Amino acid sequence: MKAIVVRRFGGPEVLQIEETRVPTPGPGQLLVRIHAAGVNPVETYIRSGNYDPLPSLPYTPGGDGAGVVAEVGAGLEDFQPGQRVYVAGCPSYAEYALCPGGGVHPLPDGISFGQGAALGVPYATALRAIDLAGLQAGDLALVHGGSGGVGTAAVQICRGLGIDVVATSSSEAGRRMLREMGAAAVEHGAYDEARAAFGGRNFDAILEMAADRNLGRDLLQLAPGGTIVVIGSRGPVEVNPRDLMRTGGAVRGLLLFQTPPQALRRIHLRLGAGLAAGWLRPVVAQSFPLADAARAHAAVMATGAMGKIVLEI
C-alpha cells in the first residue's frame, strides 16, 4: 500500500510517499481502507519535532480519516466489511489504517469521505470545548478563528444546540460562510462589533484558537462567570489577572488527547446523532492527493482557512 512515511523530523519535505505492507488486524482492531485523511495543525508540530510526546521514527502521520472497513478483528462484531466509517486517532496518511475499535465510528450515507475526514479532531475538539465552557441554549459564545476546521465545527454545534454565536474570520469570504451557518461574523479583534451583534452583551464563553494574540483582550469580553477555553496558542502571552477577577471568570486549556475515554465515546455518539439529524455538515476547504501531503501541511498553517484540509487517497 502507499503511505506517507516520516523518517526524520523537519519541514514538510520529510513527508515522503512509500510502498509499505498492509497491516493485519488483531483482536479489537479494524483495518480501514482510507479514502480521505484529515490534516490538522498538530500534525505539522509533530512532523517538525516541536511537540511532546513525539512518535518513534519512522512513522506514518495522521489521526482523522474516512473510508470503509476492510477487515474486522476478533471481538468487534458490531462492524462489517464494507461499512462506511470515519476514524479518529489512526495513522491515516495511508491507503489502509489499523485502528482500535474505539477509534472507528459509523459514517452516514449522506456524508462524503472528505467530510468524514473532517470529523475526528475538529468536531470532537469543538464539542469538548463547548462542554468545558458549560455552554447551554440561549448562551452567547465568541469563536475566534471561526472559519477554520475547529471553528466551523464549533459554530455548527453551537447553533445545533441553540447557542448564539459570534465568529471571527480574516476574510469576507470566511465571514460570509459563517453567516450562512447562522453566526454573526466579524473580523479578528473587532470586539466592539462582536458584542454589538447581540445588543452589547459580553460573552458567556470564548473559544480561542490563538491565545498568544488574543487572551489578554478576551478577558475583557467575558460576562460574569464566563469561561475562555484555550484550544490553540503559538507562544506566550501577557495578561492582567485583575481582568479575570473582575468577572469571576475562568480560563481552561484543552488538549483533545487528554479527554477521558468515556467522555470521548459520548462525544462521538453525540456527533453521530448530529450527522444523522442533518445539522452537522463538515466543511472541506481544500483537497490534495496523498503525494502532495507537504502542500497540505503548508495549507493547514496558512491564514484565511475556510474549513478542513484533506488528503484524497
N, C-alpha and C positions, 0 to 999 in steps of 0.2 A: 504494500500500500504506500501511497505518497503521504508524507508527513513533514511538517516543519520541525527541524532539529536544531537546537542551540547547543553548540559545543564550547563556547566561551561567552562570558558576559561582555556587553559592549553596545554599540549603536545598532540601528535597525538592520545593518548589513549582516549581522550574525544570524539572522533568520534565514536559514538555508533549507530548501526543499530536498528531501532524500527519499529513497526507497527503503522501507522498513518492513518487518514482518507483521502480519495481522495477529494481534493477541488472542488468546483463548480465555473465555470467562470461566472463573472458578465459582464455587458456591457463593451465592449472594451478589453475583456480578452480572452485568449485562454487557454485551458487545453491541454498540450502536454504530450503524452506518451514518456518518455525519454528512449532511447536505449543506449546512451553513454553520459557521462558527462566529460567535460574537467576539469583538475586540474591545477590551476595557483598558482604561489608563493604567490600572495596577499592573497589567502585563508588560507595559513599557518600563515600569520601575524595576520589575523583577529581571527583565532582559538586560537592563543596564547594570545590574548588580547593586542598585541602590534600594534595597529592600531587606527586611528581616522578618522571617527566615527566608533564605534562598534555597532553591532546589539543588540537588546534586546534578552535576553535569555528566553527560549530556541530558537534555530534557526536551519534551515537546510542550510548548506553551498552550495556554487556553484554559477556559473554565466553562464558558457558555457555548451551547450548540443546539442544533435540532436535526432530526433525521428519523430513521426507522430502526427498530430493534432487529438486529441480525441474528444473535444467539442469546439464549437465556440460560443462566447458570442455575444450579440447584437451589431450591428454596424461594424462587421468585415466580410462583405460578400465576400471579396477577398480570404478568406481562406475556405477550405473544410475539413471535417473529412477524415482522411486517408492520407492527404497531407504530404509529406516528408518536414521537416523543420529543420533549426538549430536555436538555441535560444541564446540570449545574455542578461545578466542581470536578469536571473531567478534562483531560488534556485534549482539547477539541480541535487544534490546528492540524487535523489529520483526516484521512478518509474513514478511519474507524477509531472509536474511542472505547476503552474499557472503563466502565462506570460502576460504582456501587449502586445497589438497587435504590437506596435512599436519595441518590442524586439524579434520578430519572423520573420524569413526570409526563402524564398524557398531554398530547398536543391536539386541540380540537381541529376538525377538518377545515374550518374556515380561516385558520391561521397559517400563513406561509412558513416555510422553513426559515427564511430570513427573519421574519417576525419572531419565530420561536427562539432563534439565536439571540434575540434582544432581551429575553425574559430573565435569565438566571441571576446575574449580578445586579443589573439596574433596577428591575422591578422588585426583587427581594430587598435590596437596599432601601428603595423608596418606601416600601411598606413598613420595614423595620424602623425607619426614621419617623414615620408618622406615628407608629406605636410608641416609640420612645418619647415623642413630644406630647403624647396624650391627647392628640387632636380628635375632636368629635364634630358631628354635624352642627353647622352653624358657627364654628370657629373660623378664624381668618389666618391663613398661612402665607408667608412670603417664601418663594422658591427662587434662590439665586442660581443662575445658570439653568434656567427653566427649559431651554431648547436642546440641551444635551440628553444623553441616554437616561441618566437617573432623573434629570429634571422633567422630561416629558412623562416618564413613569409616575413621578410624584404628582404632577398636575392631573393626569388621568385618574389616579387612585383617589386623590382628594375630591375631585368632582364626583366620582362614583360614590363616595361616602358622604356627600352633602357638605363638604368643607369648602368655604370660599377661598380663592387663591389669587394672589398677585405673583407673577413670574417675570424674571428679567431675561433679556437677550440683547446681544450686541448688535443684531441686525434687524432691519424692518421685516425681512422675510421670516426670521425666527419669531418675532413678536406677532406677526400675522398668524403663523401656525398656532401659537399659544392661545390667541383669541379664539381661533376655530375650535380649540379644545375646551373652551369655557372659562379661561383665565383672563383677568386683566393683565396687560403686558406693558412693561416699561423698560427703558434702558437700564443697564447696570448702574447702580449708585443713585438712581432717581428716587430717593426715599420719599420726598415730599409728594411726588406724583403717585407713588405706590400707595401711600396712606390715603391720599385724596380719592383714590378709586373706590374706597369704601367709607366715605364720609369722614375721613380723618382718623379712623381707628388705628391704633397700634396693633401689632401682630401677636396672636396667641402662640405662634411658633414661626421660626425661621429655619429653613433647611438650607444649609450653607455649603456650597461646593468649593469656595475659595476663601477660607477663613483668614489666610495670610493677608488678604486685601481688605476684607470686609468686617471682621469680627468686632473691632473697636466701634465701628459705626452701627453695627447690628444691635449692640447693647442698648442704644438709644431708641430703638424702634419697638422694643418689647412692650406688650401690655402687662399689667401686674400679674405676676406668677407665670409669665411666658417662658418658653424654652427655645434655646438655639441648639440645633443638632448639627454638629460639625461632621460633614461627610467627606470633604476634601480640603487639603491645605498643602501648599508647596513651600512653606517656610514659616518662620516665627512671626509673631505679631505683638504689638504693644497695646494693652487695654487698660482702662481705668476701672478697677473693681467697684468703685462707688456707683458707676452706672448700672452695675448688676444689683448692687444693694438697694438702689432706689426703687426697683420694680419687684424685688424679691424673686428675680428670675433665676434660670439655671442654664448652664452650658453643658451639653452632653456630647461625647465623642462616639463615633460609630465606625467599627470595622465589621463588615458582614461576617468575616470568618470567625469572629468571637461570639456569634449568635448561638445560643444553646440549641442542640439538635431538635428538641421538641418544639421550640419556638419556630425554627426554620421549617419544620414539617407543616406547622399550622399556616405559616406564611404562604407556602406553595399551594396548599389546599384553597386558601382564600384567593390567590391569583387564578387558580383554575376555575373557580366559581365566577370571577370577573370576566375571564375569557369566554366562558360558556354563556354568560348573560349578555355579552356584547359590548360592555362599557370599557373593557380593556382592549386596546388595539395598538401593539407596539409600532413605533415609527422607525423605519430604516432610512438612514441618511445616505449612505454610500455602500456599494458592494465592490469587492475586489476578488480576483481569483486567488487561490491559495498561494500560488507562486509570487504574488505581489504583497505578501504579508508585511514586508518592510514599508511599502507605501501606506498600508493600512495603519501601521503604528505611527507614522507621521501624521496621518489624517486625524487619528483619535486625540492627538495632543494639540491640534490646531484650534484657533478660536473660531467662533461662529458655527459650532456644531448644530445640526438640526435632526437629532435622533441618533440612532445606533450605527456604528461601523461594523460591517460583517464581511466575512470571507465566504465566498460561494465555492463549494467543493464538489 
